[in-house]
Amino acid sequence: MGRRPSPAKTCLGEALRTRRGAASGASAAEELGLDHDHFYRLERRQHRPTVDTARKLAAWLGWTLEQVLDAADTPLAPS
């Protein structure tokens, strides 16, 4: 899988895409024990993670629970 993103000022969707690298969202979701559709929506910032999901994401990203929840609230960088 991809490199581990730094949690500083990173939105959750960007971190998930960076972490999964070239792997599919389906394989990343399976690794996390999540439904592919749910992972897809987290990646696209259409859902906020529950605490249980945030714990799984924290372990997968190598972050703390607080960092995951903060990243879920981080605005997208301007393009």
Backbone as CSV, one residue per row, in Angstrom:
resi,resn,N_x,N_y,N_z,CA_x,CA_y,CA_z,C_x,C_y,C_z
1,MET,0.839,-1.176,0.000,0.000,0.000,0.000,0.887,1.243,0.000
2,GLY,0.249,2.409,-0.104,0.990,3.652,-0.241,1.679,4.110,1.027
3,ARG,2.399,5.221,0.891,3.124,5.770,2.036,2.139,6.298,3.058
4,ARG,2.610,6.434,4.281,1.748,6.931,5.353,1.750,8.454,5.319
5,PRO,0.573,9.057,5.146,0.496,10.513,5.091,0.649,11.135,6.470
6,SER,1.174,12.335,6.500,1.290,13.078,7.748,-0.070,13.656,8.104
7,PRO,-0.459,13.594,9.382,-1.778,14.091,9.746,-1.901,15.610,9.788
8,ALA,-0.792,16.337,9.785,-0.854,17.789,9.917,-1.573,18.424,8.729
9,LYS,-2.701,19.051,9.001,-3.476,19.789,7.987,-3.835,18.955,6.770
10,THR,-4.093,17.678,6.964,-4.476,16.787,5.873,-5.942,16.434,6.029
11,CYS,-6.705,16.515,4.941,-8.090,16.081,5.033,-8.108,14.556,4.970
12,LEU,-9.113,13.966,5.556,-9.182,12.515,5.661,-9.215,11.837,4.296
13,GLY,-9.995,12.369,3.369,-10.080,11.764,2.041,-8.725,11.698,1.354
14,GLU,-7.974,12.777,1.448,-6.633,12.831,0.851,-5.716,11.805,1.517
15,ALA,-5.807,11.690,2.830,-4.982,10.725,3.565,-5.319,9.297,3.166
16,LEU,-6.597,8.996,3.000,-7.000,7.648,2.602,-6.483,7.313,1.204
17,ARG,-6.597,8.263,0.281,-6.099,8.034,-1.088,-4.583,7.838,-1.091
18,THR,-3.875,8.660,-0.314,-2.417,8.541,-0.244,-2.022,7.195,0.346
19,ARG,-2.679,6.795,1.412,-2.336,5.546,2.105,-2.599,4.327,1.235
20,ARG,-3.716,4.320,0.510,-4.012,3.138,-0.303,-3.166,3.087,-1.564
21,GLY,-2.591,4.221,-1.969,-1.710,4.244,-3.131,-2.416,3.740,-4.378
22,ALA,-1.780,2.806,-5.072,-2.334,2.276,-6.316,-3.370,1.188,-6.076
23,ALA,-3.520,0.759,-4.837,-4.504,-0.284,-4.525,-5.914,0.264,-4.741
24,SER,-6.843,-0.607,-5.000,-8.221,-0.176,-5.201,-8.872,0.173,-3.870
25,GLY,-9.914,0.988,-3.948,-10.679,1.303,-2.758,-11.311,0.060,-2.158
26,ALA,-11.672,-0.891,-3.027,-12.286,-2.137,-2.547,-11.305,-2.941,-1.707
27,SER,-10.050,-3.020,-2.140,-9.074,-3.791,-1.366,-8.724,-3.081,-0.057
28,ALA,-8.666,-1.752,-0.083,-8.422,-0.998,1.148,-9.591,-1.179,2.117
29,ALA,-10.813,-1.119,1.597,-11.996,-1.314,2.441,-11.993,-2.701,3.064
30,GLU,-11.643,-3.697,2.273,-11.596,-5.069,2.781,-10.551,-5.194,3.887
31,GLU,-9.394,-4.594,3.681,-8.328,-4.625,4.688,-8.799,-3.994,6.006
32,LEU,-9.625,-2.972,5.892,-10.135,-2.270,7.066,-11.384,-2.916,7.656
33,GLY,-11.970,-3.849,6.935,-13.214,-4.457,7.396,-14.412,-3.544,7.197
34,LEU,-14.334,-2.692,6.166,-15.415,-1.763,5.851,-16.067,-2.140,4.526
35,ASP,-17.290,-1.709,4.367,-17.975,-1.844,3.094,-17.298,-0.918,2.088
36,HIS,-17.120,-1.393,0.856,-16.451,-0.588,-0.170,-17.158,0.741,-0.371
37,ASP,-18.486,0.737,-0.406,-19.245,1.958,-0.620,-19.004,2.962,0.507
38,HIS,-18.905,2.464,1.731,-18.636,3.329,2.881,-17.243,3.953,2.762
39,PHE,-16.240,3.144,2.404,-14.880,3.653,2.226,-14.865,4.718,1.130
40,TYR,-15.556,4.448,0.035,-15.637,5.383,-1.089,-16.194,6.726,-0.618
41,ARG,-17.251,6.697,0.201,-17.864,7.938,0.690,-16.963,8.673,1.686
42,LEU,-16.222,7.925,2.485,-15.261,8.563,3.394,-14.169,9.268,2.591
43,GLU,-13.696,8.591,1.558,-12.638,9.150,0.723,-13.086,10.434,0.020
44,ARG,-14.332,10.502,-0.335,-14.863,11.662,-1.050,-15.530,12.684,-0.127
45,ARG,-15.341,12.486,1.184,-15.838,13.415,2.193,-17.347,13.543,2.177
46,GLN,-18.031,12.478,1.808,-19.492,12.473,1.816,-20.028,11.960,3.153
47,HIS,-19.186,11.320,3.946,-19.538,10.823,5.275,-18.426,11.154,6.251
48,ARG,-18.800,11.360,7.488,-17.814,11.439,8.584,-17.739,10.059,9.199
49,PRO,-16.568,9.635,9.632,-16.465,8.305,10.238,-17.100,8.266,11.631
50,THR,-17.673,7.118,11.963,-18.116,6.891,13.336,-16.861,6.692,14.180
51,VAL,-17.006,6.675,15.477,-15.846,6.477,16.350,-15.214,5.113,16.071
52,ASP,-16.037,4.084,15.875,-15.512,2.745,15.586,-14.713,2.738,14.285
53,THR,-15.267,3.348,13.252,-14.567,3.432,11.969,-13.320,4.289,12.093
54,ALA,-13.407,5.380,12.831,-12.253,6.256,13.019,-11.116,5.510,13.712
55,ARG,-11.446,4.621,14.640,-10.397,3.808,15.295,-9.698,2.906,14.279
56,LYS,-10.475,2.283,13.403,-9.890,1.422,12.362,-8.994,2.243,11.435
57,LEU,-9.491,3.420,11.050,-8.716,4.288,10.162,-7.442,4.767,10.842
58,ALA,-7.524,5.077,12.130,-6.343,5.533,12.873,-5.264,4.461,12.861
59,ALA,-5.653,3.229,13.120,-4.675,2.132,13.108,-4.090,1.955,11.711
60,TRP,-4.914,2.035,10.699,-4.480,1.833,9.312,-3.560,2.956,8.840
61,LEU,-3.880,4.187,9.262,-3.073,5.343,8.861,-1.851,5.553,9.752
62,GLY,-1.837,4.910,10.931,-0.751,5.143,11.877,-0.933,6.466,12.605
63,TRP,-2.166,6.898,12.769,-2.513,8.147,13.413,-3.198,7.854,14.740
64,THR,-3.457,8.914,15.508,-4.279,8.789,16.708,-5.741,8.972,16.294
65,LEU,-6.635,8.579,17.176,-8.066,8.777,16.931,-8.368,10.264,16.754
66,GLU,-7.770,11.080,17.601,-7.983,12.527,17.507,-7.529,13.081,16.156
67,GLN,-6.405,12.605,15.639,-5.915,13.072,14.335,-6.890,12.706,13.214
68,VAL,-7.460,11.516,13.291,-8.431,11.103,12.266,-9.663,11.998,12.327
69,LEU,-10.182,12.227,13.529,-11.370,13.063,13.654,-11.093,14.504,13.234
70,ASP,-9.911,15.015,13.552,-9.530,16.360,13.100,-9.434,16.404,11.575
71,ALA,-8.849,15.382,10.982,-8.701,15.338,9.533,-10.054,15.250,8.838
72,ALA,-11.028,14.599,9.494,-12.363,14.515,8.920,-13.009,15.890,8.861
73,ASP,-12.552,16.816,9.707,-13.088,18.174,9.736,-12.222,19.202,9.000
74,THR,-11.059,18.784,8.505,-10.153,19.706,7.825,-10.696,20.076,6.458
75,PRO,-10.812,21.369,6.168,-11.316,21.773,4.859,-10.346,21.371,3.745
76,LEU,-10.891,21.208,2.578,-10.055,20.898,1.422,-9.164,22.081,1.103
77,ALA,-7.959,21.780,0.642,-7.047,22.838,0.225,-7.591,23.458,-1.061
78,PRO,-7.429,24.766,-1.238,-7.913,25.379,-2.476,-7.134,24.847,-3.677
79,SER,-7.846,24.674,-4.788,-7.157,24.149,-5.978,-6.764,25.230,-6.915
